[in-house]
């Protein structure tokens, strides 16, 4: 597939609405080590005051992230992920189908690295007094009704809860006895930085072939390959120059020569998920809870969203303020999201496989995704802003990510969320609602005043992870507010002011 040509070999040329295009190499092909941080992940970092630090550590241009401080309407999205190497044009996104959007400093994602993210997280953890022990592998996990004990580096540590965030080959997951199920791989994938004697033999971009697929990026020597060998080679033998050259020649159908290999790693499309994310006092997050191929770049973003969902619930449980069943909502909310990402990854693999059946599927999917509806669907599935948890409410805002409401005094919801408490936004200054909120004053921050754009709402209750727990479009219903507050923040602590 040549640059500018469609995956099915459609000719390049001026683009018209509804017409697909190949994934432009500069947009879809990244140097080794770089990862795409979605708009949803940027929003989560913004709500904890970490966005600027990650942008700086990533070397990303701050001007690309966010919107004008006094903007009233959210700008149109400027980028959308690819699907199986098939590029999509953000201009085809139907903005009217993206509900409840407001300008935010985190409206756009950006490129980062795992090192940049972990450096910022390490610094925040250290500032909070967390001890980080490295080189201390976990060798045993036991739990009882009151605590969990972890043996690491020959020493036992005991705590109320344990969260396994130790990757796809999680030791914690195995020792705690979680079931990990899914589908076995169809391919071994490779990413490498190499020296090519004759780079002109390889076309730029994603290139499906009768024997697999290869990717040549515009970054010198950066290659990707997918060899549909059932995943048999992944981590089974050293990645020698000779092996990489054999795979590249077979997949590309050329006699291209590798003269040197600087870096190389392999992966597969194995897609597995823990059947539950909690087992007693042990929980899982990130790759420990789910693994899939890196197609579409959603792994880091899925883990960040897991952490945002679990963190405040775990803190509430440790403080003893968690209502009954709060920790169990972590699995009920995040497991379906993880399963959907695994299926999105599997679907891409099905469209990238060798053979005429996959080629026909790829052509059809390309036509569908290149429509306005299809591009909008792909953006909603990958942006990380449009997941909606089932909070047993018919209100279209409840369960979704809260818009970054902007008060006329300059205060933003994202700024009010930085302390990890719930936030009640009261745009009409309802005295009865304020009094009711006072019953949770240590767990819910009350903020009142007119907003630049309240989207027709009079009051909105937002969880610490930015998810809307309750909303009102008229005179606030105190009964439904109190019910929602109790579900997520426990019994009111100030009974004396409750409903006076």
Secondary structure, DSSP 8 states (H G I E B T S, - for coil): --TTS-TT--------TT--EE--HHHH---TTEEEE-HHHHHHHHHTT-HHHHHHHHT--GGGSS--TT-SS---------BTTEE--GGG--GGGS-S----TTSS-EEEEHHHHHHHHHHHHHHTT-----S--EEEEEE-SS-EEEEETTEEEEES-EEE---TT-HHHHHHT--EEEE--S-EEEEEEEEES-GGGS-SEEEEETTEEEEE-SSTTEEEEEE-STTTTTTTS---HHHHHHHHHHHHTS---EEEEEEEEEEE--EEEES-SEETTEEE-GGGTEE---TTS-HHHHHHHHHHHHHHHHHHHHHT---TTTTHHHHHHHHHHHHHHHHHHHHHHHHHSSSHHHHHHHHHHHHHHTSHHHHHHHHHHHSSS------S---TTTTSB----BBTTS-BHHHHTTTS-EEEEESS--HHHHHHHGGGTTTEEEEES-BS--TT-SEEEE-TTSBEEEEESSS--HHHHHHHHHHHH-S-S-GGGTT-
